[in-house]
């Protein structure tokens, strides 16, 4: 009959094994957005006034992976004027579909119009970031167009500056007039617009959201350096959690909004403003009716870039002038079959390669055993 000591040790070992199994199952779940709040936060909520500046579970060092080769140093001085360039990119189908909208940007007086197709976008990244190979390698490995389109706009603003606007937008007011006369272009180094200031849409997890379909910046602004770092670090993190390579990585709608879209850019802007010593909270931006300068970042009210929506007082003349019309093509919402097929093809090729390597190892092992 087992002694009392044996029984005690048996049950202790059993409990330890159960705990290990539970921990393993719990932590292996692919739940990349478990850090997000599960309920809506109101503007009066204390926590709502503290902008999230990153993914709580992600290793913060991953967000700085890009800086390992070449530490980013913001310009000591920005040019007095914004670069006189308008940037757009799209698939050939999108370019044809919104040709009339693109014409409004091509005709912006005093501005050069640059359209980048897929090959030209890759050439731009390779040329502009030749000294930062981590960025180039990351770009080359990505396969999903919507992810690359989001990253591209941040890379363009970082390297070249000017105006970026999605292909499904129209210019209503010349960019020179986006900055209030009493400020002057020399005091403003980046311009963003409010997209969301409401509590009725579950896809928005912050009380305030900033849009990224239209952006304006002088080159080298820390908003876009941090945006690039966040995109790269977060996508590396998601790929690890999903146990796929970057080439195989695909994201659903919510993941895109958070990892590379307006969720991410909102967090980045708030973080940079805090770094500049600006005490900006969600409440500060709530029901903003005029363009406001925080540090060197001009934030436009809802009508500036997002006046055609059905929420957040969009369209109400009290909330500023409309500068850009967004037509909400939403082509990225549809499943990107071509990208999915490409990712599946790459995954299959990787598995086949792994099998061949395993066979080769097995063959070498058997030959070694025969020789001995």
For each residue, the residues with C-beta under 8 A, 3 or more apart:
1:
2: 6 7 10
3: 6 7
4: 7 8
5: 8 9
6: 2 3 9 10
7: 2 3 4 10 11
8: 4 5 11 12
9: 5 6 12 13
10: 2 6 7 13 14
11: 7 8 14 15
12: 8 9 15 16
13: 9 10 16 17
14: 10 11 17 18
15: 11 12 18 19
16: 12 13 19 20
17: 13 14 20 21
18: 14 15 21 22
19: 15 16 22 23
20: 16 17 23 24
21: 17 18 24 25
22: 18 19 25 26
23: 19 20 26 27
24: 20 21 27 28
25: 21 22 28 29
26: 22 23 29
27: 23 24
28: 24 25
29: 25 26
30: 241 242 243
31: 34 241
32: 237 238 241 242 255
33: 36 254 255 258
34: 31 57
35: 55 56 57
36: 33 205 258
37: 40 41 205
38:
39:
40: 37 199 202
41: 37 45 47 48 206 207
42: 45 48 199 207
43: 48 199 207 282 283 286
44: 48 283
45: 41 42 48 49 207
46: 49 50
47: 41 50
48: 41 42 43 44 45 206 207 282 283
49: 45 46 281 282 283
50: 46 47 281
51: 206 266 267 270 271 274 281 282
52: 206 267
53: 267 268 270 271 274
54: 58 60 63 230 267 271
55: 35 58 234 237
56: 35
57: 34 35
58: 54 55 62 63 233 234 237
59: 62 237
60: 54 63 64
61: 64 65
62: 58 59 65 233 234 236 237
63: 54 58 60 229 230 232 233 234
64: 60 61 67 68 229 233
65: 61 62 68 134 229 232 233 236
66: 69 132 134 135 138 228 229 232 233
67: 64 70 71 72 229
68: 64 65 134
69: 66 131 132 133 134
70: 67 131 132
71: 67
72: 67 222 225
73:
74: 220 221 222 225
75: 78 218 219 220
76:
77:
78: 75 189 218 220 221 296
79: 82 83 218
80: 185 186
81: 84 185 186
82: 79 161 162 163 175 185 216 217 218
83: 79 160 161 162 218 219
84: 81 110 111 112 162
85: 111 112 113 114 160 161 162 163
86: 105 106 108 111 112 113 114 162 163 164 165 175
87: 114 115 116 153 156 160 162 163 164 165
88: 102 105 113 114 115 116 164 165 166 167
89: 115 116 117 121 149 152 153 167
90: 93 94 95 98 115 166 167
91: 94 95 118 145 331
92: 95 96 117
93: 90 96 97 331
94: 90 91 97 98 167 168 329 331
95: 90 91 92 98 99 102 115 117 167
96: 92 93 99
97: 93 94 329
98: 90 94 95 101 102 167 168 327 329
99: 95 96 102 103
100: 103 104
101: 98 104 105 167 168 169 170 327
102: 88 95 98 99 105 106 115 167
103: 99 100 106 107
104: 100 101 107 108 170 171 172
105: 86 88 101 102 108 113 163 165 169 170 171
106: 86 102 103 113
107: 103 104
108: 86 104 105 111 113 163 171 174 175
109: 174
110: 84 176
111: 84 85 86 108 162 163 175
112: 84 85 86
113: 85 86 88 105 106 108
114: 85 86 87 88
115: 87 88 89 90 95 102 120
116: 87 88 89 120 121 124 152
117: 89 92 95 120 121
118: 91 121 122
119: 122 123
120: 115 116 117 123 124
121: 89 116 117 118 124 125 148 152
122: 118 119 125 126 139 140
123: 119 120 126 127
124: 116 120 121 127 128 152 155 156 159
125: 121 122 128 129 135 136 139 152 155
126: 122 123 129 130 136
127: 123 124 130
128: 124 125 155 159 160
129: 125 126 132 133 135 136 155 159
130: 126 127 133 136
131: 69 70
132: 66 69 70 129 135 136
133: 69 129 130 136 137
134: 65 66 68 69 137 138 232
135: 66 125 129 132 138 139 155 228 232
136: 125 126 129 130 132 133 139 140
137: 133 134 140 141
138: 66 134 135 141 142 232 246
139: 122 125 135 136 142 148 151 155
140: 122 136 137
141: 137 138 245 246 247
142: 138 139 147 148 151 235 246 247 249
143: 247 248 249 339 342 343 346
144: 147 148 249 250 251 336 339 343
145: 91 148 149 332 336 339
146: 149 150 251 256 260 332 336
147: 142 144 150 151 235 249 251 256 259 260
148: 121 139 142 144 145 151 152
149: 89 145 146 152 153 332
150: 146 147 153 154 212 231 256 260 261
151: 139 142 147 148 154 155 228 231 260
152: 89 116 121 124 125 148 149 155 156
153: 87 89 149 150 156 157 164 212 215
154: 150 151 157 158 224 227 228 231
155: 124 125 128 129 135 139 151 152 158 159 224 228
156: 87 124 152 153 159 160 162 164
157: 153 154 160 161 162 164 190 215 217 219 221 223 224
158: 154 155 217 219 220 221 224 225 227 228
159: 124 128 129 155 156 219
160: 83 85 87 128 156 157 219
161: 82 83 85 157 217 218 219 220 221
162: 82 83 84 85 86 87 111 156 157 216 217
163: 82 85 86 87 105 108 111 175 214 215 216
164: 86 87 88 153 156 157 214 215 216
165: 86 87 88 105 169 171 213 214 215 324
166: 88 90 169 213 214 326 329
167: 88 89 90 94 95 98 101 102 329
168: 94 98 101 213 326 327 328 329 331
169: 101 105 165 166 213 214 324 325 326 327
170: 101 104 105 324 325 327
171: 104 105 108 165 174 175 323 324
172: 104 322 323 324 325
173: 177 178 321 322 323 324
174: 108 109 171 177
175: 82 86 108 111 163 171 178 216 323
176: 110 179 185
177: 173 174 323
178: 173 175 191 216 291 298 300 304 323
179: 176 183 184 185 188 191 291 298
180: 183 290 291
181: 184
182:
183: 179 180 187 188 293 298
184: 179 181 187 188
185: 80 81 82 176 179 188
186: 80 81
187: 183 184 293 296
188: 179 183 184 185 191 293 296 297 298
189: 78 217 218 221 296 297
190: 157 215 216 217 218 221 223 224 296 297 298
191: 178 179 188 215 216 217 297 298 299 300
192: 210 211 212 215 223 265 269 297 298 299 300
193: 210 211 214 299 300 301 302 304 305 306 323 324
194: 197 208 209 210 211 285 288 299 300 301 302 304 305 306 312
195: 209 210 211 262 302 305 306 309 312
196: 201 204 206 208 209 262 306 311 312
197: 194 207 208 209 285 286 287 288 302 312 313
198: 201 204 311 312
199: 40 42 43 207
200: 311
201: 196 198 204 311
202: 40
203: 253 254 257
204: 196 198 201 209
205: 36 37 258 263
206: 41 48 51 52 196 209 263 266 282
207: 41 42 43 45 48 197 199 282 286
208: 194 196 197 266 282 285 286
209: 194 195 196 197 204 206 262 263 266
210: 192 193 194 195 262 265 266 269 299
211: 192 193 194 195 214 262 305 306 326
212: 150 153 192 215 261 262 265
213: 165 166 168 169 305 326
214: 163 164 165 166 169 193 211 305 324 326
215: 153 157 163 164 165 190 191 192 212
216: 82 162 163 164 175 178 190 191
217: 82 157 158 161 162 189 190 191 221 223 224
218: 75 78 79 82 83 161 189 190 221
219: 75 83 157 158 159 160 161
220: 74 75 78 158 161 225
221: 74 78 157 158 161 189 190 217 218 224 225 296
222: 72 74 225 226 272 275
223: 157 190 192 217 226 227 265 268 269 272 297
224: 154 155 157 158 190 217 221 227 228
225: 72 74 158 220 221 222 228 229
226: 222 223 229 230 268 271 272
227: 154 158 223 224 230 231 264 265 268
228: 66 135 151 154 155 158 224 225 231 232
229: 63 64 65 66 67 225 226 232 233
230: 54 63 226 227 233 234 264 267 268
231: 150 151 154 227 228 234 235 259 260 264
232: 63 65 66 134 135 138 228 229 235 236
233: 58 62 63 64 65 66 229 230 236 237
234: 55 58 62 63 230 231 237 238 259 260 264
235: 142 147 231 232 238 239 246 249 259 260
236: 62 65 232 233 239 240 246
237: 32 55 58 59 62 233 234 240 241
238: 32 234 235 241 242 249 251 255 259
239: 235 236 242 244 245 246 248 249
240: 236 237 243
241: 30 31 32 237 238
242: 30 32 238 239 249
243: 30 240
244: 239 248 249 347
245: 141 239 248 249 346 347 350
246: 138 141 142 235 236 239 249
247: 141 142 143 343 346
248: 143 239 244 245 343 344 346 347 350
249: 142 143 144 147 235 238 239 242 244 245 246 343
250: 144 336 339 340 343
251: 144 146 147 238 255 256 259 260
252: 255 256
253: 203 256 257 333
254: 33 203 257 258
255: 32 33 238 251 252 258 259
256: 146 147 150 251 252 253 259 260 261 332
257: 203 253 254 261 262 263
258: 33 36 205 254 255 261 263 264
259: 147 231 234 235 238 251 255 256 263 264
260: 146 147 150 151 231 234 235 251 256 264
261: 150 212 256 257 258 264 265
262: 195 196 209 210 211 212 257 265 266
263: 205 206 209 257 258 259 266 267
264: 227 230 231 234 258 259 260 261 267 268
265: 192 210 212 223 227 261 262 268 269
266: 51 206 208 209 210 262 263 269 270
267: 51 52 53 54 230 263 264 270 271
268: 53 223 226 227 230 264 265 271 272
269: 192 210 223 265 266 272 273 297 299
270: 51 53 266 267 273 274 280
271: 51 53 54 226 267 268 274 275
272: 222 223 226 268 269 275 276 295 297
273: 269 270 276 278 280 294 295 297
274: 51 53 270 271 277 278 280
275: 222 271 272
276: 272 273 294 295 296 297
277: 274 295
278: 273 274 294 295
279: 284
280: 270 273 274 284 285 294
281: 49 50 51 284 285
282: 43 48 49 51 206 207 208 285 286
283: 43 44 48 49 286
284: 279 280 281
285: 194 197 208 280 281 282 288 299
286: 43 197 207 208 282 283
287: 197 313 319
288: 194 197 285 292 299 301 302 319
289: 301 318 319 320
290: 180 301 320
291: 178 179 180 298 299 300 301 304 320
292: 288 298 299
293: 183 187 188 296 297 298 299
294: 273 276 278 280 297 299
295: 272 273 276 277 278
296: 78 187 188 189 190 221 276 293
297: 188 189 190 191 192 223 269 272 273 276 293 294
298: 178 179 183 188 190 191 192 291 292 293
299: 191 192 193 194 210 269 285 288 291 292 293 294
300: 178 191 192 193 194 291 303 304 305 320 323
301: 193 194 288 289 290 291 304 319 320
302: 193 194 195 197 288 306 307 309 312 313 314 319 320
303: 300 306 307 314 315 316 317 319 320 321 322 323
304: 178 193 194 291 300 301 307 320 321 322 323 324
305: 193 194 195 211 213 214 300 323 324 326
306: 193 194 195 196 211 302 303 309 312 314 326
307: 302 303 304 314 315 319 320 322 325
308: 314 315 322 325 326 327 328
309: 195 302 306 312 314 315
310: 314
311: 196 198 200 201 314
312: 194 195 196 197 198 302 306 309
313: 197 287 302 316 318 319
314: 302 303 306 307 308 309 310 311 319
315: 303 307 308 309
316: 303 313 319
317: 303
318: 289 313
319: 287 288 289 301 302 303 307 313 314 316
320: 289 290 291 300 301 302 303 304 307
321: 173 303 304
322: 172 173 303 304 307 308 325
323: 171 172 173 175 177 178 193 300 303 304 305
324: 165 169 170 171 172 173 193 214 304 305
325: 169 170 172 307 308 322
326: 166 168 169 211 213 214 305 306 308
327: 98 101 168 169 170 308
328: 168 308
329: 94 97 98 166 167 168
330: 333 334
331: 91 93 94 168 334
332: 145 146 149 256 336
333: 253 330
334: 330 331
335: 340
336: 144 145 146 250 332 339 340
337: 340 341
338: 341 342
339: 143 144 145 250 336 342 343
340: 250 335 336 337 343 344
341: 337 338 344 345
342: 143 338 339 345 346
343: 143 144 247 248 249 250 339 340 346 347
344: 248 340 341 347 348
345: 341 342 348 349
346: 143 245 247 248 342 343 349 350
347: 244 245 248 343 344 350 351
348: 344 345 351 352
349: 345 346 352 353
350: 245 248 346 347 353 354
351: 347 348 354 355
352: 348 349 355 356
353: 349 350 356 357
354: 350 351 357 358
355: 351 352 358 359
356: 352 353 359 360
357: 353 354 360 361
358: 354 355 361 362
359: 355 356 362 363
360: 356 357 363 364
361: 357 358 364 365
362: 358 359 365 366
363: 359 360 366 367
364: 360 361 367 368
365: 361 362 368 369
366: 362 363 369 370
367: 363 364 370 371
368: 364 365 371 372
369: 365 366 372
370: 366 367
371: 367 368
372: 368 369
